[in-house]
Amino acid sequence: MSSVGFVIHEGRPAAVDAAHELRASLERDGISCVELRGGVDVVDLVVAVGGDGTFLRGAYVAAQTGSPVLGVKVGRLGFLTEVEPADAAPLIREALEGTATIEERLAVVAEPGGGDPFPPQWAMNEIMVEKRARHRLIRLQVAVDGEYVTTFSADGVIVATPTGSTAYSFSARGPIVSPDVPCLIVTPIAAHMVFDRSFVLGATRVVSLEVVGDEPGLVSADGRETQEIPVGTEVRILASSRPARLVRRDDAAGFLTRVRDKFDLPGDPSETPATVSTAGDVGGPD
């Protein structure tokens, strides 16, 4: 029997209702459904009903067992949710039958490299090491494959995946990167120094962030619960052996279309070079 695990934005009534209707439809077809609240159940497919934050929770659960994850959009336009509730059931059935497109996305893992240990942290979007006290800065020594790069005095440092380049990393002035480009993006948050730009590194690199100075820090993955790390702790961030596996519609909008719609970029996609007048074109042959 096929099984589906639901991760639901419980604070959004529309998401709860959509999940209830989907579950009822699937159970009528003999598909086993469970709601995943905290623990990790082994299921054939994880369905996240809500927005991108809910999807990230679903992706984390799915990655623990290697299951694919489908995002059902309830709310604002996002980059990760794939389908409207009314269109979700057929795609779920295709995924369970093995006929849906599954796209693998680079994920990262943070693990202790020195100092007090903390549990390894998996993330689809980003690993963040940040300050603990609001009115303080954190000093983070950055190394790549053991080679020292710089020491940031900042609110924190983000190591993002291409998928996460449109999330917190973007808010910190990081670049937008297509999800099919395998790389790690290292972006300081509000750096108190002249250099405050991102580094874009190959996906096989290992980024080390060591807490130096006087202030301890916090490490978190995709906004999940933070782990406190004392001065002297080294956080090693590298590509995970467990990628995120996303169920995609064959007619899904492309990444750049989503960027254009999400950020309301100027211009009209119906315009073509032949229909757009060029500045300075006055007169010309009949």
Phi, psi and omega in degrees: 000134177287152181224144180232134175250130182259134168245122193235140171283094188288343178275002181241102185307323180297326179290319179297316180295317181297318179295320179298316180293319178297315181298317180298319180295317181290321181293332175295335178268007178084016179269128180285133181232138176225155174260127183264109185256328183206305180287174181250109175268148176277112180228164181281335183206139172254131178243118179259122184247111182157229179245198183295327178297318177295321179299319180298322175296318179295320179297322178296314179298315183296323183294334181295332182241003179080014181279151170284163181229140177241133177260124177256119190277122172227101182131214186286159176299132178229181179266342191251324181291139195254330194214149174285154181306320183295338183253006189282320188302313179299323180291324176298316180296321177297319180297318179292329179277351179084016182256352180279154176286130177245121180254128178268134179241140175302131173239166181234162176225141175251134180220154182288138176247355180177166183074200181293138181285158172218156182296141176305141185242122178263142180213142173270326183263301186196154165254136180232132170247123188222171179290156178266321183260136185300319187270010181244168170251160172246143176254123184236119178275124185256129174226150178234120184052038177084355179266123180296136180248300180192174173238117179271131164259111192199180171285341179164183177223136178252135167245109188251156169273170173302322177299320181280358182294339179263007182255233185298323178303319178296319178298332179269016176078023175281165182282155170275127183235132177298139185294348178270006177262110183285109182198168171244140183241116182256115186230124175284151177255115177049057180293134178264064181196166183295316181275118181221030184262169181274156167249133174251119190239157175299151186290345179272356181286157175244120181262129177246130175241113180252131178283115179238178182084214187250342188259129174289175183223186177230143175239138179214160181232119178054033177077007177286182185307133182281153175245128179283136180231130183280169175303137181100349180283135175253128177253117179263128183237127183210167178298138180277149174284353179247094178290162169282139182241109188257133172281128183238146170283146178293332181257023182294147176297143179289167183301315183291329175295319178294321177299314181299317182287319183296318185260007176052053181294146183291156179109164182238120182297344178282346179285144176235165179305330182286338184258353181261121179286144181260133180302132178098350178281096177237114181083200183125177182295149178288000000 
